[in-house]
Amino acid sequence: MSLAVRNLTVSHDRRPAVHHLSFTLRRGGLMAVVGPNGAGKSSLLRAIAGLHSPAEGEIVAEGRVALLPQQAGLDRSFPLSCREAVMLGLWAECGGFGRIAEDGRVLRALEAVGLSGFAGRPVGSLSTGQFQRLLFARLLLQDAPVILLDEPFNALDARTAADLLALVRRWNGEGRTILAVLHDLDLVRDEFPETLLLAREAVAVGPTEEALSPANRLRARRMAEGWDPHAEPCARAA
Ligand SMILES: Nc1ncnc2c1ncn2[C@@H]1O[C@H](COP(=O)(O)OP(=O)(O)OP(=O)(O)O)[C@@H](O)[C@H]1O
């Protein structure tokens, strides 16, 4: 197994965003995470990436995990050039000074996502699509066997989405394991063989067509609508 999530509860202020969730993903697996707003999808990815400690349960990943976060949660006014922003992806691998020797890799990553000539541009000057390409270049450099994508094609034009989808396909073809939060169910059906349908708890996990059956989607909607944000914290997640 490349990724195993066992009885995972992720809480904010002791209120569970993800509740007693278990699933596994084989090496080279390609799985979509689908669910209503507030279903816990981003919380799940952040916990797998090690950015949020689980309240309960266990996450086992084979090798390094790289996360493409949601753009909406990022501060783009930070004074960084594209080169520096992509180099941040190398921090865990090379530390501060070692990265300077890696400029060639950074330029190649920028080129691979269609951003040749952008190395010196401030990140704040990029369009949404260009910024998403930049985040993909950073992921490319991280070279992780497990890749988490949080709404990777949101607010992109067709050309940018197609280019970045081609990169995802390439990574998967190289045997990397990919877990992606998506709202476009047609894209999920076309590209992702497996799906986790999440409404804080797992509604379904398995082959996409079965997981996204009308009955499961209705159940997910009802579970999300029935959730009381003021309910008592989960006693088991204390
Ligand atoms: N930092 C936080 N502090 C407090 N509550 C949070 C925090 N982050 C998320 N939550 C809450 O956790 C629940 C799940 O949020 P999360 O962002 O994981 O859902 P999501 O499925 O990714 O939603 P969306 O589709 O809208 O992006 C929501 O009720 C949200 O308000």
The ligand as an SDF file (V2000), in Angstrom:
LIG
                    3D

 31 33  0  0  0  0  0  0  0  0999 V2000
   -8.7070   26.1150   10.4610 N   0  0  0  0  0  0  0  0  0  0  0  0
   -9.9660   25.7860   10.7820 C   0  0  0  0  0  0  0  0  0  0  0  0
  -10.4940   26.1630   11.9620 N   0  0  0  0  0  0  0  0  0  0  0  0
  -11.7780   25.8240   12.3040 C   0  0  0  0  0  0  0  0  0  0  0  0
  -12.5980   25.1000   11.5070 N   0  0  0  0  0  0  0  0  0  0  0  0
  -12.0990   24.6950   10.3170 C   0  0  0  0  0  0  0  0  0  0  0  0
  -10.7700   25.0160    9.8860 C   0  0  0  0  0  0  0  0  0  0  0  0
  -10.5660   24.4760    8.6560 N   0  0  0  0  0  0  0  0  0  0  0  0
  -11.7190   23.8500    8.3360 C   0  0  0  0  0  0  0  0  0  0  0  0
  -12.6390   23.9780    9.3240 N   0  0  0  0  0  0  0  0  0  0  0  0
  -13.9980   23.4240    9.3310 C   0  0  0  0  0  0  0  0  0  0  0  0
  -13.8950   22.0390    9.0570 O   0  0  0  0  0  0  0  0  0  0  0  0
  -14.9640   21.6160    8.2000 C   0  0  0  0  0  0  0  0  0  0  0  0
  -14.3730   20.9730    6.9500 C   0  0  0  0  0  0  0  0  0  0  0  0
  -13.6650   21.9720    6.1990 O   0  0  0  0  0  0  0  0  0  0  0  0
  -12.8090   21.5910    4.9200 P   0  0  0  0  0  0  0  0  0  0  0  0
  -12.2040   22.8520    4.4010 O   0  0  0  0  0  0  0  0  0  0  0  0
  -11.9220   20.4700    5.2680 O   0  0  0  0  0  0  0  0  0  0  0  0
  -13.9490   21.0680    3.9300 O   0  0  0  0  0  0  0  0  0  0  0  0
  -13.9350   20.8780    2.3370 P   0  0  0  0  0  0  0  0  0  0  0  0
  -14.6630   19.6130    2.0660 O   0  0  0  0  0  0  0  0  0  0  0  0
  -12.5380   20.9820    1.8320 O   0  0  0  0  0  0  0  0  0  0  0  0
  -14.7830   22.1260    1.8540 O   0  0  0  0  0  0  0  0  0  0  0  0
  -14.8240   22.9220    0.4500 P   0  0  0  0  0  0  0  0  0  0  0  0
  -15.3660   21.9860   -0.5940 O   0  0  0  0  0  0  0  0  0  0  0  0
  -15.7670   24.0400    0.7430 O   0  0  0  0  0  0  0  0  0  0  0  0
  -13.4180   23.4010    0.1600 O   0  0  0  0  0  0  0  0  0  0  0  0
  -15.7980   22.8660    7.8970 C   0  0  0  0  0  0  0  0  0  0  0  0
  -16.9010   22.8810    8.8040 O   0  0  0  0  0  0  0  0  0  0  0  0
  -14.8520   24.0060    8.2060 C   0  0  0  0  0  0  0  0  0  0  0  0
  -15.5510   25.1680    8.6440 O   0  0  0  0  0  0  0  0  0  0  0  0
  1  2  1  0
  2  3  1  0
  2  7  2  0
  3  4  2  0
  4  5  1  0
  5  6  2  0
  6  7  1  0
  6 10  1  0
  7  8  1  0
  8  9  2  0
  9 10  1  0
 10 11  1  0
 11 12  1  0
 11 30  1  0
 12 13  1  0
 13 14  1  0
 13 28  1  0
 14 15  1  0
 15 16  1  0
 16 17  2  0
 16 18  1  0
 16 19  1  0
 19 20  1  0
 20 21  2  0
 20 22  1  0
 20 23  1  0
 23 24  1  0
 24 25  2  0
 24 26  1  0
 24 27  1  0
 28 29  1  0
 28 30  1  0
 30 31  1  0
M  END
$$$$
